[in-house]
Amino acid sequence: MNIDSGVGCCTELRGKQLLRIAAGLLLVCGCSKSEDAASAGVRTVSPAAQSSESKSAARSLLQGKIEFKDVNGDTVFSLKPKEDGAKLADAHEAELARFVADASKLRVRNTTDQVLGHIIASNGKYKVENATQDVELWKFQRQEDGDWKLEDGQERLIYKIKKRDYGFEIEDGLDNSLAKIRKKDGKTLMQNAFGKTVFSTRDQISTIAFACLAFDAIDSQPLRMALMIMVLRDNGG
């Protein structure tokens, strides 16, 4: 045998062996990484799946349009379901704010698409967070006796929302009555401390969700409405 051809043959064999070894190592490493990811509970969600989850969350927000009327029966503003969540509109149907649903979170945007805040729902508790989600502004939650309370970010009591036969009564920390939410004559009403109707609707909404409209301490109507939407989603109509 020619020495050069023998060397070439051996070199070729060694090259093929090295390629097989390298391929085997890559396969082992790939399996190992997959197993590590599985054991760590890592779940890869495709953009299509994320979009489907968001649309499903949006569909569960509002069952239909809700119009809020003043004492004269004129529409003041309304909530309307949208494909990605909902929107708040004035009496002339001009958009005031938009609510984008994402599983247990509702993002609030104004008419210039600026994020105003977020509503986070978890185990019957609702947190109102700022635009960057690094500050908790308010917390709304149900108590064991059926009452509710609203606290600020420092856990200071702002409102007590007490269960009544007619619906709910909203009181401050000193037990002063501020508003009442009741069902009457096919309407859901918000009345002030003197019994005068401020807002009403004939559309389907629970009294505890409607109560959020009276939370003046939350000094942003879009954030109050966003909280209302999430409470309504979880507490019927």
C-alpha positions in Angstrom: 0.0 0.0 0.0 1.1 3.5 -0.8 2.1 5.3 2.5 0.4 8.5 1.5 -2.9 6.8 0.6 -2.8 4.8 3.8 -2.3 8.0 5.9 -5.1 9.7 3.9 -7.5 6.8 4.6 -6.7 6.8 8.3 -7.2 10.6 8.5 -10.6 10.2 6.7 -11.7 7.5 9.2 -10.6 9.6 12.2 -12.5 12.6 10.8 -15.7 10.6 10.4 -15.3 9.3 14.0 -14.8 12.8 15.3 -17.9 14.0 13.5 -20.0 11.1 15.0 -18.7 11.9 18.5 -19.4 15.7 18.1 -23.0 14.9 16.8 -23.5 12.6 19.8 -22.3 15.3 22.3 -24.7 17.9 20.7 -27.6 15.5 21.0 -26.8 14.8 24.7 -26.4 18.5 25.5 -29.7 19.3 23.7 -31.6 16.6 25.6 -30.0 17.8 28.9 -31.1 21.4 28.3 -34.6 20.3 27.4 -34.8 18.2 30.6 -33.4 21.0 32.7 -36.0 23.4 31.3 -38.8 20.9 31.9 -37.7 20.3 35.4 -37.5 24.0 36.1 -41.2 24.4 34.9 -40.2 26.6 32.0 -43.1 27.0 29.5 -42.7 28.6 26.1 -45.8 30.4 24.9 -46.0 31.2 21.3 -47.2 34.7 20.2 -50.4 33.2 18.8 -51.1 31.5 22.2 -50.5 34.7 24.0 -52.9 36.5 21.7 -55.5 33.9 22.2 -55.2 34.2 26.0 -55.5 38.0 25.8 -58.6 37.8 23.6 -60.2 35.2 26.0 -59.5 37.5 28.9 -61.0 40.4 27.0 -64.2 38.5 26.2 -64.8 37.8 29.9 -64.7 41.5 30.9 -68.0 43.0 29.8 -71.1 41.2 28.6 -72.4 44.3 26.9 -72.4 48.1 26.9 -73.1 49.8 30.2 -74.5 53.4 30.1 -74.3 55.6 33.2 -77.0 58.3 33.4 -77.3 61.4 35.6 -80.3 62.4 37.7 -82.2 63.7 34.6 -81.7 60.4 32.8 -79.1 61.7 30.3 -76.2 59.5 29.5 -73.0 60.9 31.0 -70.5 58.2 30.0 -70.5 54.5 29.0 -68.3 51.4 29.1 -68.2 49.4 25.9 -66.6 45.9 25.3 -63.8 45.8 22.7 -61.9 43.0 21.1 -58.8 43.6 23.4 -60.8 44.7 26.5 -63.1 47.7 26.8 -63.3 51.5 26.4 -64.7 54.4 28.3 -66.6 56.9 26.2 -68.3 60.2 27.0 -72.0 61.1 26.2 -71.0 61.8 22.5 -69.2 58.4 22.2 -65.8 60.1 22.2 -63.2 57.8 23.7 -61.9 58.8 27.2 -59.8 55.8 28.1 -59.1 52.3 26.9 -58.7 49.1 29.0 -56.5 46.3 27.6 -57.0 42.9 29.2 -54.2 40.4 29.9 -55.2 37.4 32.0 -55.5 38.8 35.6 -54.3 42.3 34.7 -56.0 45.3 33.1 -53.9 48.0 31.6 -55.3 51.5 31.5 -54.4 53.9 28.6 -55.6 57.4 27.8 -56.5 58.8 24.4 -52.8 59.4 23.6 -52.0 55.8 24.3 -50.2 56.7 27.6 -50.4 54.1 30.3 -52.1 55.5 33.4 -51.9 52.4 35.6 -52.9 48.8 36.0 -55.5 46.7 38.0 -54.1 43.4 39.3 -56.7 40.8 40.4 -55.7 37.9 42.6 -57.7 35.7 45.0 -60.5 38.3 45.3 -58.1 41.2 45.9 -57.6 44.1 43.6 -54.5 46.3 43.4 -54.3 49.6 41.6 -50.7 50.1 40.5 -49.0 53.0 38.7 -48.0 53.0 35.1 -44.6 51.3 35.7 -46.0 48.9 38.2 -43.5 49.7 40.9 -45.9 51.5 43.2 -49.1 50.1 44.8 -51.6 53.0 44.9 -54.7 51.4 46.4 -56.0 48.0 47.4 -59.6 46.8 47.3 -60.6 43.6 49.0 -63.6 41.6 50.4 -63.8 40.9 54.2 -64.9 37.6 55.7 -68.3 39.2 56.8 -69.2 40.3 53.3 -68.0 43.9 53.7 -65.2 45.4 51.6 -62.5 47.9 52.2 -60.4 50.3 50.2 -56.9 51.1 51.5 -54.1 53.2 50.1 -50.6 52.0 49.3 -49.5 52.3 52.9 -52.5 50.1 54.1 -54.3 53.1 55.5 -58.1 52.7 55.5 -59.8 55.0 53.0 -63.4 53.5 52.7 -65.5 50.8 54.4 -68.0 49.4 52.0 -70.7 47.8 54.2 -73.1 45.1 53.0 -76.8 46.2 53.4 -80.1 44.7 52.5 -80.4 47.1 49.6 -76.8 46.8 48.4 -73.8 48.6 49.9 -73.1 51.7 51.9 -69.8 53.5 51.6 -68.3 55.1 54.8 -65.1 56.8 55.6 -62.7 55.8 58.4 -64.9 57.6 60.9 -68.1 55.8 60.0 -69.5 58.8 58.1 -71.9 57.8 55.4 -70.7 58.9 52.0 -72.8 57.1 49.4 -75.3 54.2 49.0 -75.4 51.7 46.1 -78.8 50.1 45.6 -81.1 48.2 43.2 -84.5 49.9 42.7 -87.1 49.8 39.9 -84.9 47.9 37.5 -82.0 50.3 38.0 -78.7 50.3 39.9 -78.3 53.6 41.7 -75.5 55.6 43.3 -76.9 58.0 45.9 -75.0 60.6 47.9 -75.1 61.0 51.7 -78.4 62.9 51.4 -80.2 60.2 49.3 -80.0 62.1 46.0 -79.3 59.9 43.0 -76.0 60.9 41.3 -75.6 58.1 38.7 -77.8 55.2 37.6 -77.9 52.5 35.0 -80.4 49.9 33.7 -77.7 47.7 32.3 -76.4 44.7 34.1 -73.9 45.4 36.9 -73.4 44.3 40.5 -73.8 46.8 43.3 -70.3 46.2 44.5 -68.8 46.9 41.1 -70.9 50.1 40.8 -69.6 51.2 44.2 -66.2 51.7 42.6 -67.6 54.7 40.8 -68.0 56.5 44.2 -64.3 56.1 45.2 -63.3 59.7 44.8 -60.1 59.0 46.7 -58.9 57.3 43.5 -58.4 60.6 41.7 -58.6 59.2 38.2 -61.9 58.3 36.6 -60.3 55.8 34.2 -58.6 54.0 37.1 -62.0 53.9 39.0 -63.7 52.5 35.9 -60.9 49.9 35.4 -61.4 48.7 39.0 -65.1 48.5 38.4 -64.6 46.4 35.3 -62.4 43.9 37.1 -64.7 43.7 40.1 -67.7 43.2 37.8 -65.9 40.4 36.0 -65.4 38.5 39.2 -68.7 39.4 41.0 -71.4 39.0 38.5 -74.0 41.4 37.2 
